[in-house]
């Protein structure tokens, strides 16, 4: 009674083999994620990247069914956190967000042996694009851009301007502004937007090149004054603040794109699932309204489109480095 017909046994064996070949792939894709995901924010708490990271950590957790834990690793314009991500296992359980400054500028400023390059990452999704704004203390002597420019020209190198780290998009914008105007700031790097703003609020520095999401609360509260935005059109959240182009700085525009990256080698199925989750989050009115309320704009890009964008940006920044605008620290 326990004997099996040979043909049935062969068919069963073939069926079992086919199941065995197909199941691991299907199981692996269905299982991700089966544990918490670490999202490295390579800046201290309180800044634009941190605000964006925490918003998307919550949004992705709801869509992926697993906790997304924010890990703040500030320093070196984002290079410390980005390097940690680049050296992590490419399994989708360590992600990092940052700007073009984080992934393209900061490594070029760390010496002859960059800790990582664009090739160290798998682009996942564009999260937001933030205009930058020059802010001053409302109680200080600078009342508007013409007054600031007059001080810069009267006393070159004296007026202080803070930014959240060498290699950040804010730092790059200051360098580009100096070149466009032929002036010199006393440039003060910090580890985050929040630390720079704290010193500005305390009267320790004269100004900050900041992202609108990080500083708009202080502007609306009257403690800081926005004197110029860096985009080619006025920001919806600061409609009364003129652009630098309006104020006579020709052909000048600077923004901060914040993107999500995985370590190079991450499975494309996982990259695509994360991209789909970001797209779903950006389609959520609650998420979009929070970004717009902070002053950030949204545009959904596929991993391929984001890769092309970053490659083009990389070429442009390499040109700046060759022309001496970016100077290595080592």
C-alpha positions as CSV (number, residue, x, y, z in Angstrom):
1,X,0.0,0.0,0.0
2,X,2.9,2.4,0.6
3,X,4.6,1.8,-2.8
4,X,4.4,4.7,-5.3
5,X,4.1,4.5,-9.0
6,X,7.4,5.5,-10.7
7,X,5.9,8.0,-13.0
8,X,4.1,9.7,-10.1
9,X,7.3,9.8,-8.1
10,X,9.2,11.4,-11.0
11,X,6.4,14.0,-11.5
12,X,6.4,14.8,-7.8
13,X,10.2,15.2,-7.8
14,X,10.1,17.6,-10.8
15,X,7.3,19.6,-9.2
16,X,9.2,19.8,-6.0
17,X,12.3,21.0,-7.9
18,X,10.4,23.7,-9.7
19,X,8.9,24.9,-6.4
20,X,12.3,25.0,-4.9
21,X,13.7,27.0,-7.7
22,X,10.9,29.6,-7.8
23,X,10.1,29.9,-4.1
24,X,13.3,31.5,-2.8
25,X,13.1,34.5,-5.2
26,X,9.4,35.0,-4.6
27,X,9.8,34.6,-0.9
28,X,12.8,37.0,-0.8
29,X,10.8,39.7,-2.6
30,X,7.7,39.2,-0.5
31,X,9.6,39.1,2.8
32,X,11.3,42.5,2.4
33,X,11.3,44.2,4.8
34,X,11.1,41.7,7.6
35,X,12.9,43.8,10.2
36,X,13.3,47.5,10.9
37,X,15.1,49.7,8.4
38,X,17.8,52.2,9.4
39,X,17.6,55.6,7.7
40,X,20.9,57.5,8.1
41,X,20.4,61.3,8.1
42,X,24.0,62.6,7.8
43,X,23.2,65.8,9.7
44,X,22.4,66.7,13.3
45,X,18.7,67.0,14.3
46,X,16.7,70.1,13.5
47,X,17.8,70.9,9.9
48,X,16.2,70.5,6.5
49,X,17.5,67.0,5.9
50,X,16.4,65.9,9.4
51,X,12.9,67.3,9.0
52,X,12.6,65.6,5.6
53,X,14.0,62.3,6.9
54,X,11.6,62.1,9.8
55,X,8.6,62.8,7.6
56,X,9.6,60.1,5.1
57,X,10.6,57.6,7.9
58,X,7.0,57.7,9.1
59,X,5.6,57.6,5.6
60,X,7.7,54.7,4.5
61,X,7.0,52.8,7.8
62,X,3.3,52.9,7.1
63,X,3.7,51.7,3.6
64,X,6.3,49.0,4.2
65,X,4.9,47.6,7.5
66,X,8.2,48.0,9.4
67,X,9.7,50.6,11.6
68,X,12.1,53.0,9.8
69,X,14.6,54.3,12.4
70,X,16.3,57.7,11.9
71,X,20.0,57.6,12.7
72,X,21.5,61.1,12.8
73,X,25.2,61.0,11.9
74,X,26.3,64.6,11.4
75,X,29.7,66.0,10.4
76,X,31.9,66.8,7.4
77,X,29.0,68.2,5.3
78,X,27.2,64.8,5.4
79,X,30.3,62.8,4.5
80,X,30.5,60.9,7.8
81,X,26.9,59.5,7.5
82,X,27.1,58.9,3.8
83,X,30.4,56.9,4.2
84,X,28.7,54.8,6.9
85,X,25.9,54.0,4.5
86,X,28.2,53.3,1.5
87,X,30.0,50.7,3.6
88,X,26.8,49.0,4.8
89,X,25.4,45.8,3.5
90,X,23.4,46.4,0.2
91,X,20.4,44.5,1.5
92,X,17.9,47.4,1.7
93,X,18.0,47.7,5.5
94,X,20.4,50.7,5.5
95,X,19.3,53.8,3.6
96,X,20.7,57.3,3.5
97,X,19.3,60.6,2.4
98,X,21.1,63.7,1.4
99,X,21.6,66.3,-1.2
100,X,23.9,66.7,-4.2
101,X,26.3,68.4,-1.6
102,X,26.3,65.2,0.4
103,X,26.9,62.7,-2.4
104,X,28.9,64.8,-4.9
105,X,30.6,67.8,-3.2
106,X,31.5,66.6,0.3
107,X,33.6,63.6,-0.8
108,X,35.6,66.0,-3.1
109,X,36.6,68.1,-0.1
110,X,38.0,65.3,2.1
111,X,41.4,64.9,0.4
112,X,42.9,63.0,-2.4
113,X,41.2,59.7,-1.5
114,X,37.4,60.3,-1.3
115,X,35.7,58.0,1.2
116,X,33.0,57.3,-1.4
117,X,31.8,58.4,-4.9
118,X,28.5,58.5,-6.7
119,X,29.2,54.9,-7.7
120,X,29.0,53.9,-4.0
121,X,25.2,54.3,-4.1
122,X,22.1,53.0,-5.8
123,X,19.8,56.0,-6.4
124,X,16.3,55.3,-5.0
125,X,14.1,58.4,-5.2
126,X,13.9,62.1,-5.1
127,X,12.1,63.2,-1.9
128,X,11.9,67.0,-2.2
129,X,13.6,70.1,-3.6
130,X,14.0,73.1,-1.3
131,X,14.8,76.7,-2.2
132,X,17.4,78.4,-0.1
133,X,17.1,81.7,1.6
134,X,19.5,84.2,3.2
135,X,18.2,85.0,6.7
136,X,19.4,87.5,9.3
137,X,18.5,88.3,12.9
138,X,15.5,90.7,12.9
139,X,17.1,92.6,15.7
140,X,20.4,93.0,13.9
141,X,21.8,95.8,11.7
142,X,21.0,94.1,8.3
143,X,17.6,95.1,7.1
144,X,17.6,94.0,3.5
145,X,19.9,92.8,0.7
146,X,21.2,96.2,-0.5
147,X,22.3,96.8,3.1
148,X,24.0,93.5,3.3
149,X,25.7,94.0,0.0
150,X,27.0,97.4,1.1
151,X,28.5,95.9,4.2
152,X,30.2,93.1,2.1
153,X,31.8,95.7,-0.2
154,X,32.8,98.1,2.6
155,X,34.5,95.5,4.7
156,X,35.5,92.4,2.6
157,X,35.7,89.2,4.6
158,X,34.1,90.6,7.8
159,X,30.4,89.8,7.4
160,X,29.8,86.3,8.7
161,X,27.5,83.7,7.1
162,X,26.8,80.3,8.5
163,X,25.9,77.1,6.7
164,X,25.4,73.4,7.7
165,X,28.8,72.0,6.8
166,X,31.5,72.2,4.2
167,X,30.4,70.5,1.0
168,X,26.7,71.2,1.6
169,X,24.6,72.8,-1.0
170,X,24.4,75.8,1.2
171,X,28.1,76.1,1.3
172,X,28.2,75.7,-2.5
173,X,25.6,78.5,-2.9
174,X,27.7,80.8,-0.7
175,X,30.8,80.1,-2.8
176,X,28.9,80.7,-6.0
177,X,27.4,83.9,-4.7
178,X,30.9,85.2,-3.8
179,X,32.1,84.5,-7.3
180,X,29.0,86.1,-8.9
181,X,29.4,89.3,-6.9
182,X,33.2,89.5,-6.5
183,X,32.8,89.8,-2.7
184,X,34.1,87.8,0.3
185,X,32.1,86.5,3.3
186,X,33.6,85.2,6.5
187,X,32.1,81.7,6.0
188,X,31.3,79.7,9.2
189,X,30.6,76.0,8.8
190,X,28.3,74.2,11.3
191,X,27.2,70.6,11.7
192,X,23.5,71.4,11.0
193,X,21.1,74.1,10.0
194,X,19.8,74.1,13.5
195,X,23.2,74.9,15.1
196,X,23.8,77.7,12.6
197,X,20.4,79.2,13.3
198,X,21.0,79.0,17.1
199,X,24.0,81.2,16.7
200,X,22.2,83.6,14.4
201,X,19.3,83.9,16.9
202,X,21.9,84.5,19.7
203,X,23.6,87.3,17.6
204,X,26.9,85.4,17.3
205,X,26.9,85.5,13.4
206,X,25.4,87.9,10.9
207,X,23.5,85.6,8.5
208,X,22.8,82.1,7.4
209,X,22.4,80.5,4.0
210,X,19.5,78.1,4.9
211,X,16.8,76.0,3.4
212,X,13.3,77.4,3.8
213,X,11.9,74.4,5.7
214,X,14.5,74.8,8.5
215,X,14.1,78.6,9.0
216,X,10.6,79.4,8.0
217,X,9.2,79.0,11.5
218,X,11.6,81.6,12.8
219,X,10.8,83.9,9.9
220,X,7.1,83.6,10.5
221,X,7.7,84.1,14.3
222,X,9.5,87.4,13.6
223,X,12.8,86.4,15.1
224,X,14.6,86.1,11.7
225,X,14.2,88.2,8.6
226,X,14.4,86.6,5.1
227,X,16.2,89.1,2.8
228,X,16.6,87.0,-0.4
229,X,15.7,83.6,-1.9
230,X,18.1,81.8,-4.2
231,X,15.7,80.4,-6.8
232,X,14.8,82.0,-10.1
233,X,11.2,82.7,-8.9
234,X,9.8,83.7,-5.5
235,X,9.0,81.0,-3.0
236,X,5.3,80.4,-2.4
237,X,6.0,80.3,1.4
238,X,7.9,83.7,1.3
239,X,6.0,85.6,-1.4
240,X,7.3,89.0,-0.1
241,X,10.9,88.0,-0.2
242,X,12.7,88.9,-3.5
243,X,14.9,86.6,-5.4
244,X,18.6,87.3,-5.8
245,X,17.9,87.6,-9.6
246,X,15.4,90.4,-8.9
247,X,18.0,92.1,-6.7
248,X,20.5,92.2,-9.5
249,X,22.5,89.0,-9.2
250,X,22.3,87.7,-12.7
251,X,21.9,84.1,-13.7
252,X,21.9,82.8,-10.1
253,X,19.8,80.0,-8.9
254,X,20.5,77.4,-6.1
255,X,18.3,74.7,-4.6
256,X,18.7,71.7,-2.4
257,X,17.4,68.4,-3.8
258,X,17.0,65.8,-1.1
259,X,17.2,62.2,-2.3
260,X,17.1,58.7,-0.9
261,X,19.9,56.3,-1.7
262,X,20.9,52.7,-0.9
263,X,24.4,51.2,-0.9
264,X,25.5,50.1,-4.4
265,X,24.5,46.6,-5.2
266,X,21.1,46.8,-3.5
267,X,18.7,44.4,-5.4
268,X,16.7,46.3,-8.0
269,X,13.5,44.7,-6.7
270,X,14.1,46.4,-3.4
271,X,15.1,49.7,-5.0
272,X,11.9,49.7,-7.0
273,X,9.7,48.8,-4.0
274,X,11.2,51.7,-2.1
275,X,10.7,54.0,-5.1
276,X,7.1,52.9,-5.3
277,X,6.6,53.6,-1.6
278,X,8.0,57.1,-2.0
279,X,5.7,57.7,-5.0
280,X,2.7,56.6,-2.9
281,X,3.8,58.9,-0.1
282,X,4.2,61.9,-2.4
283,X,0.7,61.2,-3.7
284,X,-0.7,61.4,-0.1
285,X,-2.1,64.9,0.4
286,X,-1.0,64.8,4.1
287,X,2.6,64.2,3.2
288,X,2.6,66.7,0.2
289,X,1.0,69.4,2.4
290,X,3.6,69.0,5.0
291,X,6.4,69.4,2.5
292,X,4.7,72.4,0.8
293,X,4.1,73.9,4.2
294,X,7.8,73.7,5.0
295,X,8.7,75.3,1.7
296,X,9.8,72.2,-0.2
297,X,8.6,71.3,-3.7
298,X,8.0,67.7,-4.9
299,X,8.8,65.9,-8.2
300,X,8.7,62.1,-8.5
301,X,11.6,60.5,-10.3
302,X,12.3,56.9,-11.2
303,X,15.6,55.4,-10.1
304,X,16.8,55.6,-13.7
305,X,15.8,59.3,-14.0
306,X,17.4,60.1,-10.6
307,X,20.6,58.4,-11.8
308,X,20.7,60.5,-14.9
309,X,20.1,63.7,-12.9
310,X,23.0,62.9,-10.5
311,X,25.4,62.0,-13.3
312,X,24.7,65.4,-14.9
313,X,25.2,67.2,-11.6
314,X,28.4,65.2,-11.0
315,X,29.8,66.5,-14.2
316,X,28.9,70.1,-13.4
317,X,30.5,69.9,-9.9
318,X,33.6,68.3,-11.4
319,X,34.0,71.3,-13.6
320,X,33.7,73.6,-10.5
321,X,36.4,71.6,-8.8
322,X,38.7,71.8,-11.8
323,X,38.3,75.6,-11.8
324,X,39.3,75.9,-8.2
325,X,35.9,76.8,-6.7
326,X,35.9,73.7,-4.5
327,X,39.0,73.3,-2.4
328,X,40.0,70.1,-0.7
329,X,40.5,70.0,3.1
330,X,43.3,67.5,2.9
